[in-house]
Amino acid sequence: MSIKPLDNRVVVKYVEKNEGEEKTKGGIVLPDTAKKDEKPQQAEIIAVGRNIAPEGGEAEVAVGDTVVFDKYAGTKVEIDSEELIILSIDDVLAVID
């Protein structure tokens, strides 16, 4: 099955991070759920809608780009047992080179 975003939306899938474990000074391992800082999320764009470019301009993102977006942005969907997120282009904060 495939997915095609409409209008000014993009479909992304999470990028796997290898940050390792975070420990306190006392040696206690902190799980992701215990971390207080809200970090933006990174994902790879796998599909783009037709209207992602500003009027008269060029699109700033393309399929294959790795982007950063806010943690609570978008709508999560599952396609072929893979978790994807549909984002508005306005929710994309940056492109990582």
RARAVEN-V886260 format. One record per residue. N is the residue number from 1. OMEGA is omega in whole degrees, -180 to 180 (* if undefined). BURIAL is I if it has 9 or more other ideal C-beta (glycine too) atoms within 8 Angstrom, else O. D_FIRST is the distance of its C-alpha to the first C-alpha in Angstrom with 2 decimals. Layout:
N | OMEGA | BURIAL | D_FIRST
N | OMEGA | BURIAL | D_FIRST
//
This chain:
1 | 178 | O | 0.00
2 | -180 | O | 3.80
3 | -180 | I | 6.97
4 | -180 | O | 10.28
5 | 180 | I | 13.42
6 | 173 | O | 16.31
7 | -174 | O | 19.96
8 | -177 | O | 21.27
9 | 175 | I | 18.47
10 | 175 | I | 16.71
11 | -178 | I | 13.89
12 | 171 | I | 15.34
13 | -176 | I | 15.14
14 | 174 | I | 18.46
15 | 179 | O | 20.76
16 | 179 | O | 22.54
17 | 175 | O | 26.26
18 | -178 | O | 29.13
19 | -177 | O | 31.87
20 | -178 | O | 33.54
21 | 173 | O | 35.57
22 | -178 | O | 37.70
23 | 173 | O | 41.13
24 | 178 | O | 44.07
25 | 180 | O | 47.53
26 | 177 | O | 48.41
27 | 179 | O | 45.56
28 | 179 | O | 43.29
29 | 180 | O | 39.56
30 | 175 | I | 37.67
31 | -179 | O | 34.12
32 | -177 | O | 31.66
33 | -179 | O | 32.31
34 | -179 | O | 36.04
35 | -173 | I | 35.85
36 | -176 | O | 37.21
37 | 179 | O | 36.09
38 | -178 | O | 32.86
39 | 174 | O | 31.15
40 | -178 | I | 28.54
41 | 176 | I | 25.10
42 | -180 | I | 23.64
43 | 178 | I | 20.05
44 | 178 | I | 18.34
45 | 179 | I | 16.82
46 | 177 | O | 13.35
47 | 179 | I | 13.13
48 | 176 | I | 16.07
49 | -176 | I | 17.09
50 | -173 | O | 19.68
51 | -180 | O | 22.65
52 | -180 | I | 22.80
53 | 174 | O | 26.05
54 | -177 | O | 29.33
55 | -180 | O | 30.99
56 | -177 | O | 32.66
57 | -179 | O | 31.38
58 | 180 | O | 28.94
59 | -180 | O | 25.81
60 | 179 | O | 26.75
61 | 178 | I | 23.32
62 | 177 | O | 20.75
63 | -179 | O | 17.55
64 | 178 | O | 18.80
65 | 171 | I | 21.62
66 | -175 | I | 22.51
67 | 175 | I | 23.61
68 | 178 | I | 25.62
69 | -179 | I | 25.08
70 | -174 | O | 26.97
71 | -175 | O | 26.20
72 | -179 | O | 25.61
73 | 171 | I | 23.81
74 | 180 | I | 20.40
75 | -180 | O | 18.04
76 | 176 | O | 16.17
77 | 177 | I | 12.73
78 | 179 | O | 10.80
79 | -179 | O | 7.07
80 | 179 | O | 6.83
81 | 176 | O | 10.61
82 | -179 | O | 10.98
83 | -180 | O | 13.19
84 | 178 | I | 12.75
85 | 175 | I | 15.38
86 | -177 | I | 15.60
87 | 167 | I | 19.11
88 | 179 | O | 21.52
89 | 178 | I | 23.00
90 | 179 | O | 26.28
91 | 178 | I | 25.18
92 | -176 | I | 24.83
93 | -176 | O | 28.27
94 | 173 | O | 28.42
95 | -180 | I | 26.91
96 | 179 | O | 27.93
97 | * | O | 29.26
//
